[in-house]
C-alpha cells in the first residue's frame, strides 16, 4: 500500500498535522510509510508548471474556443477572478 499526505511546506498547522498522522499510523500498527507531498501553492505554481511543461490556456474571464479541438474553454472562478 502507498499512502501520501499533501502538506503545505513550512505551514505550522499542515506540518504538525502530517507529523500527527505519521505518529498515529505507527501507533495503530500500520506497516506502511506515509509519503509527504508538498502542496503546490500560489508561490510555487509558476515554477512547477514551467518545469512540468504545462501551459495555462484557460481564459481568466468569459470563454474562448480552442481551435485545435473546437471545445469551448470557460473561465473558472479563481483567486485571480
N, C-alpha and C positions, 0 to 999 in steps of 0.2 A: 504494500500500500504506500502511496505517496501523498503526503499532506503538505499543503502550502498555506502560509498566512501572509496576507498583504499588509505591510506595515508602512506607515508614513515615517520615513527616516528622520531621526532627530526630534520627533514629536514625543514628548514625555508620556502622554497617555497611550499612544499607539505602541510605543516600545515596551511600556510596562504591561500592557495587555498581552503582547506577544510572549513576554517572559512568564507571565502567569499561566498562559495557555500551555507552554512547554512544561512548566513545573507540574501543572495539574495532569497533563498527559502522562508524565512519568509516574506520578502518584497512583494513578488508576491502572498502571501496568501496561500501557501501550508500548509496543515494541518497535514502533516506527519513529523516525525523526520528523520534525516539522520544519520545513524549509522556510526561511524568512525571505519574502519577496518585497523589494522596495517599491512602494506605490509610485506611479507617475503623477507628478504634481505640476501645477502651473509653472513652477520654477524649472522643471526638468523636461517638460513635454517637447519643447522645440528641439533640444539636442537628441532626445530619444527618437523623434520622428526622422530627423536628419540621418542618424546612424542606421535606422531601420529602413531607410529609403521609402518613407511614407509621405505622401503629399496630401495636405488638406485641400480638398477641392469642392467642398460644400459651400454654398453661399452663406454669408452672415445674415442676410435679410432676403426675404422673398424666395424665388425659385429660379432655377436655370435648367435648361435641357442639356443633358450630356450628349454631345454629338456622336460619341462612339457607340452608344447603345440605345439612344433615343429615350432613356429614362429621365424623369424629372427629379432633380436634386432639390429637396425642400430644406430651407433653413431650419435649424434646431435651436431651441432656447438654450443658451449657454451663459457662462459667466460674462461674456462679451456683449450679449444682446439685451 
